[in-house]
Amino acid sequence: LPQVKELDCYLPDLKSMESLGMLHKGTVVVADNVVYPGAPGYLEYVDSKLGRYQTELIAAKFEYDQKWKEDWTPKMDALSVSLFQG
């Protein structure tokens, strides 16, 4: 799922795909930048505890690293990998 920085469009996009019948049991949905800059509504929706998805977060550094700045510290981020339960 692509994300626009200023908007949390992961969740509306995912719900649209669900309503259009694009997801079937076993479909894998991957979203990047869910921790930084963040997509809290999306993460809440795909939380494994709710039963719609089995979700795992995979730690990753934020890919827009500013290595040219001497004092830059990479921010931690994550990929959300969710298996649709049907």
N, C-alpha and C positions, 0 to 999 in steps of 0.2 A: 504494500500500500504506500503510495507516495504521500508526502505530507508537505503542506505549505507552512512555513515557519510561523506566520502570524496567526494561523488558525489550527485548531485541533480537528482536522478533517478525517482522521482515521476512523473515528466512531461513526459519523454519518455515512462514510463510504462503506464501512463494513455492514451497517444496518441496511443500506441500499442493496448490497450484494445478497444479503440474506432474503430480503423481501422479493428480489427478482429470481430467487431459486438458484442462484449461482453457486451456492455452497452445498456440498453433500457430505454425509458422514465420512470423516477421514481427510477432508480438505485441510491443507496446511496454510495458515495465514501468517505472514511474517511482517512485522512493522519495526522500523528503525527509529532511533532518537526518542524512545519512549520515556527515558529518564531525563535526558537533557537534549533539547529544551523541554521535553516532557509531553506526555499525553495521558494525564491522570484519569480522565473519563473513559478513555479506551481501555486502559489497564484494569479499571474497575469492572468494565463490561465483560472482558475476557478472563476474569479471575476464575481459576479452576474450581473454587468453592461453589460457584453458582451452577456448575454442571453443563453449561453450554459449550465450553471449550476446556481443553486440557492445555494449560499455558505454562511455558518455561521462559524465564528471562536469562539471556546469555550476556554476560558482562562484556563491554567493549569500550574503548576510548572514543570520545566524540571525534568523528573523522575530519572535521574542519580545523585541524590543528594549525596553530600559528607558530610554527617552529622558528621562524625568523625573528621572533621576539624573545630576547634573552630571558625575560622573567615569566614567560608563558608556562602555565601548568595545565597539561591536558585535563579536560573534564571527563569524568566517568559517565558512561552512557550504557545502554543495553539494547539488545534486539529482543523483541517479544516474538516467540514462536508458539503459535496456538493451533491445536488440532481440533477441528470442529466435531462435536459429538453427535450432531444430527438432530 
